[in-house]
Amino acid sequence: MLRDFEQEIKDLDTRHLRRQLRIAESPSETTMIIKGRRFIAMASNNYLGLANHPAVNRAAINAIEQWGVGAGAARLIAGTMTPHHQLEQNLARFKQVEAALTFGTGYTTNLGLIPALIDRDGLILADRYCHASLIEACRLAKATLRVFHHNDVEHLETLLKKRGTPRPVLVVTEGVFSMDGDLAPLPDLLTLCRQHEATLVIDDAHGTGVMGKNGRGTIEHFGVNPQDVIQMGTLSKAIGTSGGYLAGTASLKEYLINTAKAFIYTTAQPPAIAAAASAAIRVIQHEPARRERLWHNRNALHTALTDMGFHLTNTQSPILPIIVKSPERAVEMSQVLYEAGIYVPAIRPPTVPKGSSRLRLTVSSEHTEEQLENVVQELRKAGTALRVI
């Protein structure tokens, strides 16, 4: 007997947890068109505006003309093309590691990476706020999984001391946490991992291109040696394309090519996307002004929001979450802003813990001063009307 999906959808409506797709009728830019109406977009992860950068677009077009649209096979069969090889070389140089390996998405990168690193005889210690893909990957590995309090180094140390008989241990965290915008204390985590012979795995999806003097990510921001950790990330945030990657040693890459099921058993990334990602990495390296504009915009908006009295998380990134607690209030506030021409969706459980529903604003280097002033003005109106401030 099939489940009563209609009733389950009604139940989601009742709890203000139903999600619906909104179709964008425009490219990923600082504004977006929905149902013929233009909105200021405050929800994209296109931090540096590279998803529609002319050089990135041209690289994709040229690659389609040379390589076609699809790769036609899995990487180990006949799907590894020159653009894939070039992208992995470019990523490795950018991340200052020996090698990189690309996957179809960031989600599948984690699903391939973690189960290949550890099995049921091992122990995984993961930050409570890790992305769903990391938690699913940890469960898929069938190792013992323990969750430590968010960014709580003392709790992690307690769990490490309790591990019992010597066995492989992975400590898993994000570099920049996607829903709160705060940073993992990487130097402290790495110190603990050294003391307890554990391996530190970092998901730097939201750090790459954004954090660090040269945009190399949270590793660079903290001055951590990239050789001392295993890091993965996505190509779909600041890099502006699609896919995921692993950055580490050459031997780790070779091992994953032979063991990571999410790499072995899926068709290769379209060559045009790989070429576009390489072009985006070049832009990141050659146009540092984009990152400077991003942080200027981020700091200006963060100051305005806190001065108005909004309750923000301890964010240290261009992710600016306004906590409104209840899903009902989050949906209501999102709708008020939508009617005013500002697009910022409500984030609710299970994406975030109960009681912490929020509006998650993300800033781009390409937002204009006028656009951000408009956002601030409408947020002040909405926050006052709904008694959020």
N, C-alpha and C positions, 0 to 999 in steps of 0.2 A: 504494500500500500504506500503510495506517494505521500510525502509530508504535505501539509496544508501550507503552501508557500504564501498564499494570499493572506492568511491569518498571521503568519510570522511577519509579513511586511506591515500589516496593521499594528502589530505589537511594537515594531520599530518606530512607527509614526507616533504612537502613544507616548513612547519614551524619548521622543525627539532625537532618535538615533538613526533615522533613515537617511541614506545618502543617495543622491541622484546625479547623473551626468549632465553637465552643461557643455554644449557644443561651441567651441571657439571658431568663429568664422574669419579668423585673421591669424597671422604668424605670431610667434612668441616674442612679444615686445612689451613696452611699458604700458601700452593700452591694448585692449582686446575687444572684439566685437562679438556680442551674444544676441541672437535674435534681432540683428540689424542695429543694435544700440552699442555705442562705444563706452567702455569702462576703463578707469585707471586700474591696471592689474597689480595687485599686491600679494600674489600667491605663487609666483613662479620661482623656480630654483635657477633660472637663467641669470645668475649673479652678474656676469660680465657682458651680457648682451651678445654672446657669441652664437646663439642658436640661429641668428639671422644675419651674421656678419658677412659682408660681401666676399671676403677671402675664403671663409669656410664654405659658403654656398658654392663658389666657383670650384673649389677643390672637389666637392661632391659631384657637381655636374661633369667636370672633366673625367672623374673616375668612372661615372656611369658610361660615358662615351667610350672609354677605353676598356673597362672591365665588365660592363653590364650591370644589371640591378642586383641579382642574387649570386651568392657564392656557389650554389648548386650542390653542396655536399658538406658533411662534417669536416672539421679541420684535419683530422687524421686520415680521411679518405682522399678527397681531392679538393677540399675547400680552403686550404691555406694559400692565399694570394699575396702578391707583393705588397699591397696596401696594409694587410694584416702584419706582415713582417716589419714594415717600416714603422707602423704605429707602435709596436712593441719595443722597437729600438728607441723611438722618441720618448716613450713613457719611461723607460729605464734611465735614459740620460736625464730627463726632467726630474725624476724622483731620486736620482743619484744612487741607484742600485745596479746590480749586475744584470738583472733581467726582469722582464714583465711578461705577463700572459693575459690575453683578453678573453672575455666571455660575452655572451649575448646581452646580459643585463647585470646590473649590480646585485639584484636579488639572487640570480643563479650563480654569481661569483661566490657568494657566501655559502650557498647550498653545495657548491663543488669543493670549496676550500676546506671548511672545517671538518666535515666527515673524512676527508683525505688526510687530515693532520692527526686525527686521534680516533681511537675506537672504544669499544665497550670497557676496556681495561683502564681507560684514562679518566681524568677529572677535568671538567670545564667549570671555570668560575666567571660568570658574566655579570656585567653591570645591569641593574634592574631596568634601566631605561634604554637598553640596547634595542635597535631596530628589529621589527618582526622577522626580517630575513635572517638575522643573526640567531635569534631564539629558535626559529625553525631549523636552522642548520645545526645548532647544538643538539636539539632533540633527535635529528636525523642521524647524528654521529653515534647515538646510543651509549655515549659515555655518561658517567655520573655528572649531573648538572646541578650546580649550586649558584644561586643568585646573590650577589652582594649589594648592599644599599648603594644608592646612586652616588658615585664619586667618593665613597667612604673607604679610604685607604686602611683605616684601622679594622673595619669589618672584613675587608679582603685579607688582611694579615691574619686575623683570627681563623678564617676558613682555610688559609694555606697551612697554618700550624695544625689544623685538625685533619689533614688529608690522610693521616695514617701511614700505611706501608708505602714506600717509594713507588710512584707511578707517574706516567706522563701527565702534565698539567698545562692547560691553556687558560690564560686570562684574556677575556674578550671584552672589548669596549669600543665605543665610537670615539673619534677624535673631536668632532663637533656634534653634539647631540641634536638630532633633527627636529625634535619637538620643543626642546627648551632653549636651544641655541647656546648652551654653556659648553665648556671644554673639559675633557677628561684631564686629570692631573698626571700626564704621561711620565714626567721624570720620577715621581713617587711610585707609580705603578711599575716602571721598569726596574727601579731599585729593589722592590719586593720580589719581582720575578727573578732577578739575579740571585738574591739571597735564598730563594726556595727552588731554584732550578726549574722555573716555569717559563713558558713561551708567551710573549705578549703579542696578541693579534689586534690590529686597529682597523676599524672601518672609517676611512677618512673621506667618505662621499662628499660631505659638506665642507671639508677643509681644503681640498685640492683646488688650486686656483684662487683661493680666498685668503687663507692664512699664510703667514710667513712673509719675509721680506721679498722673496721672489715668487710667492704663490705656490710653493711646493707642498704646502699643507701644514697640518698641525705638528707634524714631526719637525719641520723647519721652525715653526713658531716657538717651540720649546727648546730648540737646539739639540734634539735627540739624534743620535747617530742612526741613520736609516738602516744600517746593517744589523742593528740590535733588535729589530722588531720585524714582524710580518705585517704588511699593510695592504689593504685593498681599497678600492674606491670605484666611483662610477664616472662614466663619460657624459652623463646626462644632467649634471648640475652646472658648475662654472664652465666646463668644457663645451657644453651646449649641444651635444650630439646624443648618442645612445650607446649603452653597453657598460661593461664593468671590466676591472683589471685587477691583477695581483702583481705586487712589486716586491721583489726579494732577490734571493740568490739564484744563480743559474741552475744549481742542483735542485732547488725547490721547484723551479719552473719545469724542469725535465721530469721530476717526480709527478707533478700535477698533470702534465700531459698524459701520463700513463695511468693515473689513478682517479682523477676528478671526473665523476660521472657527468656532471653538468657541463663539462667541456667535451668529453668524449662523444656523448650521445646526442648532440644537437647540431643543427646546421650552422655553419660559420656566419658570423656577422656580415652583413652586406659590405662589399669592398668600398662602396662610396661613403658609407658611414665611417669606416676606418680612415679613409683619406681625409674626410672632413675633420675628424678628431685630431689627426696630425696637424692639420692647418690651424686648428684652434689652439693647440699647445704652442705653436709658433707665435700666435697672436699674444697669448699670455706672457710669453717671454720677451716679446719685442714692444709691447704696449703697456708698460707698467702704470701709465696714467689711468687706465681703466680701473685697476684695483684701488688707486688713490681716490678716484671719484666714488667708487663703491663705499669706501670707508667714510668719506666725507658725508655722503647721503645717509649712511647708517647712523653715524654719530648725531647728525642733525635731527633725524627722526626720533632716535632713542631719547635725546634730551627733551624734545617737545612732548613726547608721550609721558615721560616721568614727571615733567614739570606740571602737566595737567592732572596728575594724580592717578594715572592708570597703574594697575598692579602688573608689573612685568616679571618674568623669571630672571634668574641671574645670568642673563644672556651676555655673551662676549663675542657675538658674531652678527652677521646681517639678518639673522632670524630673530624677529621681535614678537614674542608671544604675549598677548594681553590676556591675563587670566580673568575669567568671569564666573568660574566655578560650575554653574549648572548648564547642562546641554540646552535646556529651553532658552536660557538667556543668551547663550552663544548663537543659537539659530536666529533668535529675534534680532540681535545686534547685527549679525551678518546680513539679514534681510533689509534692515534699515539702511545700512551702508550701500547695499545693492541698489536700492531705490534712489540713492543719492549719486549713483554712478561710480561707486568704489567696489571692486571685486575682491573680497577676502572671505573665504569659506570658514565655517565653524569647524573646529577640530574637537571631536568628542570621543568618549570611550567606544570601543576598546583601544583606539589609537593612543589615548592618554589615560592616566588613572582616573577613576571616579572622583568627582569633586574638583577636577582641574580642567574642565572644558575651557576652550580659549579661542581667540582669533589669532591666527598665526600669520603675521605680516612678514614678507621677505622683500628686501630692498635690492635694487639693481644699480649698477654703475650708470645706467642710461636714464634713470628717472630724473626728470627736470625739477628744478626748484619750485616751479609753479605747480607741478603735479603733487609734490610732497606737501606743499602748503595747502592744497585742496584736500588732501587726505587728512591732514591735521585738523582742518576746519570741520570736516564732516565727522571725524571721530569725536571731536569736542561736543558737537551737537548730539550725536548718538549716545555718547557716554553720559551726558547730562540728562537726556530724556529718559534713559533706562536706568538711571541712578547707579551707573557703574563707577562714576567719578563724582 
